[in-house]
Amino acid sequence: MVAVVVVVAATVSVFVLGIGEDIGESAPTAEFDSTPTEEGVAIVHTHGETLETSELKVRAGDLTFAVDEFTDQDDLSAGDQFIIPPQNLEPFEIVWDTGEESTVINTVTPDLAVFQYTGESQSFDIPNDVETIEVELLGPGGGVPDWWSGAGFDFSPDAGTGGYINATIDVSERDSVTVYVGGTAASDGDIETGGWGFRDGGDGWGSGAGGTDPSGGGGATAIEVDSEFVLIAGGGGGGANLGPCDIHPGGGGGSGGSGGEPYRSIGHSAEDGERDGVAVEVGGDGAGSTATTGESCPEISESDFQESYQAPTDGLGEVIEGEIIVESESERGGGAAANENGIVRIGVVD
C-alpha cells in the first residue's frame, strides 16, 4: 500500500563560509544548500573544507541548538547533510561558533514544518498573510510483540499500520493550530500500554509467557484549529502474544479501535473516541483469535492457530469538521508502519 506524500517546495539557499572580514583569515571555506525532505529541511554540504559539527549551531528566535544534536557525525564533508525538523515556518540562522568567534553564515526560511512524536500537544504558528496550509497526518502503527519462542511456532505476530489523511485548510480567519502526533505502543518503552495520542491506543491484555506481553494500539494523530477538532488519523491495532494456555490479544488503535478477542479473555479497547459530541472510529482493531478451549491448557498446533488468528487492522484518516477544509484525501493504512510513531507535516499553499 502506497501512501501519498506531500511535496512542499522549500527556499533553496546557498551560503559561503569563510568569506568576510568578520570571520577571520583562519576560517574554513565551505558551501551549503538547503532542500526539503519528508523529515524536515536538509542542510547539505555541497563542497569546500571539512567542518567540525561542534562548531556549527542553529538559532531559532531565542533558542540555539548545536548541529551535533541533529547528526552523529563529528565532521561534515562535501555530500554530508543534517536534517532540521522545523516546527514553524519562521526563519532560522546557521551559525559558525568556535567559542571565540560567532558569525551568522546563513538565514533559512523553511516552507515545511515537521512535527514528530513528543508525548504532548505541540503548536504551529500560522505565518502572517498566509491563507491556506496543506497538512499531512500519519497515524502511528500498533506495537508488535516479540513472539513467544517456547511455542515452537514459526508464525509471527503482526500489528496494524496507522491511518493517513492529507488536506488543504483555509486558515485565513484562524489564529492557532494544535498538533497531536500519536505514538506507537513501543514509543515509551512499555509495549503492552497503548501509545499516547489525541486519543490513546488501547492496552494489550494480560501478560505473555517468557516475559513477553501483547502489544497496545497506536495513539491517534490529530489537528485542532482554534480548538476545533478538524482532522484525525487513527493508530494501528496492536499485535497479540501467544501464551502456553491462551492468546493475549493486542489493544485497539487510538479513537475507536476494538481490542482483540482471544479465546479465553477480552481485549482492552482504545480510549473512547468521542470528543465535543463527535464520535470517531478510526483506530485499527487489535489482534486476537477465534479459537475456543476448555478449562485446561489446550494443545494448539501452528496450523490451528494460524487459521483462528485475527490479524490486527489498519487505522483510518477522517475529516471531522469540513467547514474550513478546501480538499482532502485519506487512506486506510497509509500512515506509519508497525512499531513506528506518527508524524505531521505542514506547508504553506498561499
Sequence and secondary structure as in RCSB ss.txt:
>XXXX:A:sequence
MVAVVVVVAATVSVFVLGIGEDIGESAPTAEFDSTPTEEGVAIVHTHGETLETSELKVRAGDLTFAVDEFTDQDD
LSAGDQFIIPPQNLEPFEIVWDTGEESTVINTVTPDLAVFQYTGESQSFDIPNDVETIEVELLGPGGGVPDWWSG
AGFDFSPDAGTGGYINATIDVSERDSVTVYVGGTAASDGDIETGGWGFRDGGDGWGSGAGGTDPSGGGGATAIEV
DSEFVLIAGGGGGGANLGPCDIHPGGGGGSGGSGGEPYRSIGHSAEDGERDGVAVEVGGDGAGSTATTGESCPEI
SESDFQESYQAPTDGLGEVIEGEIIVESESERGGGAAANENGIVRIGVVD
>XXXX:A:secstr
             EEEET STTT TT   EEEEEEE SSSEEEEEEEES EEGGGEEEEETTEEEEGGGS S SE
E TT EEEE  SSSS EEEEEE SS EEEEEEE  SEEEEE  SS EEEE  TT  EEEEEEE          GG
G            EEEEEEE TT  EEEEE    TTTTS TTS   SSS      S  GGG         EEEEE
TTEEEEEE       EE SSSEE     TTT      SS          BTTB    S    EE     SS    
 HHHHHHHEE      EEES  TTEEEEEEETT S  TT   EEEEEE  
